[in-house]
Amino acid sequence: MKTDVLIIGGGPAGAASAMFLIEQGIKPVILEAHEFPRYHIGESMTGAAGQVVRELGLEAEMFRAGHPVKHGITFYGPNGTSSWFVPVAARDQQGQLCAQTAWQVRRSSFDKMLLDAAVARGATLLRGKALTPIVQDGVVRGAQVRMQDGGVQSIHSEMLLDCSGQGTWLANQGGVTGPKYLGAYDKQIAIFSQVSGAICDQGSTPDMQKGNTLLFYRSKYHWAWFIPLDDETVSVGVVLPAAYFRSKGESKRDFLLRELHELNPELKRRLPEIKLVEDVHAIPNYSHQVKNFGGKGFLCVGDAHRFIDPIFSFGMAGALREAQFAAPAVAAYLGGAGRDLANPFARHQLFCEKGIDIMEDVIDTFWEYPVAFGFCVQDRYPDLMVDMFAGRVYEHEGQPSAVLHAFRDLLRRREERERAYLEPNMDSYSIPIGSRYHPERAAIWEADASTGLTEAWMRMNVAEAPAMA
Ligand SMILES: Cc1cc2nc3c(=O)[nH]c(=O)nc-3n(C[C@H](O)[C@H](O)[C@H](O)COP(=O)(O)OP(=O)(O)OC[C@H]3O[C@@H](n4cnc5c(N)ncnc54)[C@H](O)[C@@H]3O)c2cc1C
């Protein structure tokens, strides 16, 4: 089989890439290992993610599907009495903040809706699992694929988009992308499920809306989320150091149930009885970065090359926006642009990295300097922080905002960032602080692998594709 563009993975990055490519006149093939709908984590949208959904023309469909409307995030301090609220807001044509909303999504139905929309617009969906890339003379030319019926097929492409999420399919093959590094938050573990009967807000002001995200802080790297998914169901999860989880010696379920009542008094109040209505899932080691994620005939989009930390729900915003940015770059490449360059996607790659670096700086400042961070949100830069929480980070490429400068100064990484972006060697812009690569972290990954945590996660995400084993 031959196609101009082969997309590996039909999650938000893959489906949105397909729809944006179709707008460019390119009809791709999407290869997805799982039958949709399937469970997936990542349920709260930032303003930027909601905006991409609107630009894809899916707003009416989102309301029709009844996804809860999110007006903002309330963040509770450790005692559960102090809190701050950040609204979802957009920027109007004059650059002024204006009221806007996003959605909370049950990912099984949202991802299916996106994938169905991509197919309805002209993408071809194949059920199967990518095995190995086809590489000829240093150019990626497609993939060997195990199809749903068990047969192995070659799909040849001019361009391959790896949208395989945390499975980081292409990076795991070795030799095509640069190396995959672990981020600082790889020591964390997230344990989560869904509950019924939780107490949601019921007010009329934006900060008291039922569909808002609630975050609960206990201590550094120890927090919980509360994300309403419909009138009955709330997604709840706790995130903390994996070593703490192991030290408790509890099953995932017992651990989650206890933590939900111990982590923060306000969270306990909202869960008078904990009725789980979904399996308990766990994800360790989610923080990673793939170097040189674009090249001749290939590009990684979304989690397939980088994910930092779930605290501010940046994941889908990054995946959807990268999909939007990738489409014109891919169209240009198919039209012949950059074929003579060592990396035809170097500019796109750096642009994406700069955006995610901003997300990283926001997250790192929150963990390292929570008091200063809270001051920036509430007093010093409330409007600029609304942009940050919305995930409007790519807009700052040419001119970092005052709050970003402040964060980088606190983190002592302003000069490194600026110097690194001037450095044409893409492998040299890693900064050895924050969530960047530390060689010694490789040992932690090994340790988690030996406890089965990493293995379990890889199984859940990649190898477990039904009927493909
Ligand atoms: C604990 C946690 C909480 C999170 N909470 C949020 C949140 O509230 N909001 C938010 O925006 N983000 C959140 N995220 C991040 C979010 O889940 C991801 O950023 C988002 O799903 C990325 O989309 P994607 O399309 O890149 O990858 P995915 O959504 O993972 O999609 C990848 C797809 O590729 C398929 N695939 C993988 N390998 C292959 C293969 N070899 N062949 C064929 N198909 C393959 C998979 O089956 C999957 O369907 C969270 C992440 C974690 C870890």
The ligand as a Tripos MOL2 file, in Angstrom:
@<TRIPOS>MOLECULE
LIG
   53    58     1     0     0
SMALL
NO_CHARGES

@<TRIPOS>ATOM
      1 C1         -1.7010   11.1410   34.5380 C.3       1 LIG1
      2 C2         -1.9490   11.9900   33.3310 C.ar      1 LIG1
      3 C3         -3.0060   12.9110   33.3400 C.ar      1 LIG1
      4 C4         -3.2210   13.7200   32.2210 C.ar      1 LIG1
      5 N1         -4.2180   14.6590   32.2610 N.ar      1 LIG1
      6 C5         -4.3930   15.4880   31.2040 C.ar      1 LIG1
      7 C6         -5.4260   16.4670   31.1970 C.ar      1 LIG1
      8 O1         -6.1930   16.6060   32.1430 O.2       1 LIG1
      9 N2         -5.5350   17.2460   30.0960 N.ar      1 LIG1
     10 C7         -4.7150   17.1240   29.0090 C.ar      1 LIG1
     11 O2         -4.8580   17.8870   28.0370 O.2       1 LIG1
     12 N3         -3.7600   16.1850   28.9810 N.ar      1 LIG1
     13 C8         -3.5790   15.3680   30.0340 C.ar      1 LIG1
     14 N4         -2.6250   14.4050   29.9890 N.ar      1 LIG1
     15 C9         -1.8330   14.2580   28.7550 C.3       1 LIG1
     16 C10        -2.6540   13.6080   27.6350 C.3       1 LIG1
     17 O3         -3.1000   12.3340   28.0380 O.3       1 LIG1
     18 C11        -1.7730   13.4770   26.3930 C.3       1 LIG1
     19 O4         -0.9590   14.6190   26.2530 O.3       1 LIG1
     20 C12        -2.5850   13.3180   25.1250 C.3       1 LIG1
     21 O5         -3.3960   12.1710   25.1810 O.3       1 LIG1
     22 C13        -1.6100   13.2180   23.9320 C.3       1 LIG1
     23 O6         -2.2920   12.8970   22.7670 O.3       1 LIG1
     24 P1         -1.5400   12.0410   21.6430 P.3       1 LIG1
     25 O7         -2.4850   11.9620   20.5050 O.co2     1 LIG1
     26 O8         -0.1830   12.5910   21.4460 O.co2     1 LIG1
     27 O9         -1.3380   10.5950   22.2870 O.3       1 LIG1
     28 P2         -2.4400    9.5210   22.7280 P.3       1 LIG1
     29 O10        -3.6750   10.2100   23.1480 O.co2     1 LIG1
     30 O11        -1.8050    8.6190   23.7070 O.co2     1 LIG1
     31 O12        -2.7660    8.7110   21.3950 O.3       1 LIG1
     32 C14        -1.8100    7.8310   20.8470 C.3       1 LIG1
     33 C15        -2.5330    6.7570   20.0460 C.3       1 LIG1
     34 O13        -1.5610    6.0110   19.3190 O.3       1 LIG1
     35 C16        -1.9080    4.6500   19.3350 C.3       1 LIG1
     36 N5         -0.6770    3.8650   19.1440 N.ar      1 LIG1
     37 C17         0.3950    3.7960   19.9710 C.ar      1 LIG1
     38 N6          1.3440    3.0020   19.4540 N.ar      1 LIG1
     39 C18         0.8730    2.5680   18.2520 C.ar      1 LIG1
     40 C19         1.4030    1.7200   17.2530 C.ar      1 LIG1
     41 N7          2.6140    1.1480   17.3630 N.pl3     1 LIG1
     42 N8          0.6480    1.4680   16.1530 N.ar      1 LIG1
     43 C20        -0.5890    2.0220   16.0080 C.ar      1 LIG1
     44 N9         -1.1390    2.8330   16.9460 N.ar      1 LIG1
     45 C21        -0.4100    3.1120   18.0590 C.ar      1 LIG1
     46 C22        -2.5310    4.4360   20.7130 C.3       1 LIG1
     47 O14        -3.3880    3.3060   20.7170 O.3       1 LIG1
     48 C23        -3.2730    5.7590   20.9140 C.3       1 LIG1
     49 O15        -4.6200    5.6750   20.5070 O.3       1 LIG1
     50 C24        -2.3890   13.5870   31.0860 C.ar      1 LIG1
     51 C25        -1.3440   12.6580   31.0760 C.ar      1 LIG1
     52 C26        -1.1140   11.8710   32.1890 C.ar      1 LIG1
     53 C27         0.0240   10.8980   32.1660 C.3       1 LIG1
@<TRIPOS>BOND
     1     1     2 1
     2     2     3 ar
     3     2    52 ar
     4     3     4 ar
     5     4     5 ar
     6     4    50 ar
     7     5     6 ar
     8     6     7 ar
     9     6    13 1
    10     7     8 2
    11     7     9 ar
    12     9    10 ar
    13    10    11 2
    14    10    12 ar
    15    12    13 ar
    16    13    14 ar
    17    14    15 1
    18    14    50 ar
    19    15    16 1
    20    16    17 1
    21    16    18 1
    22    18    19 1
    23    18    20 1
    24    20    21 1
    25    20    22 1
    26    22    23 1
    27    23    24 1
    28    24    25 2
    29    24    26 1
    30    24    27 1
    31    27    28 1
    32    28    29 2
    33    28    30 1
    34    28    31 1
    35    31    32 1
    36    32    33 1
    37    33    34 1
    38    33    48 1
    39    34    35 1
    40    35    36 1
    41    35    46 1
    42    36    37 ar
    43    36    45 ar
    44    37    38 ar
    45    38    39 ar
    46    39    40 ar
    47    39    45 ar
    48    40    41 1
    49    40    42 ar
    50    42    43 ar
    51    43    44 ar
    52    44    45 ar
    53    46    47 1
    54    46    48 1
    55    48    49 1
    56    50    51 ar
    57    51    52 ar
    58    52    53 1
@<TRIPOS>SUBSTRUCTURE
     1 LIG1         1 GROUP 0 **** ****
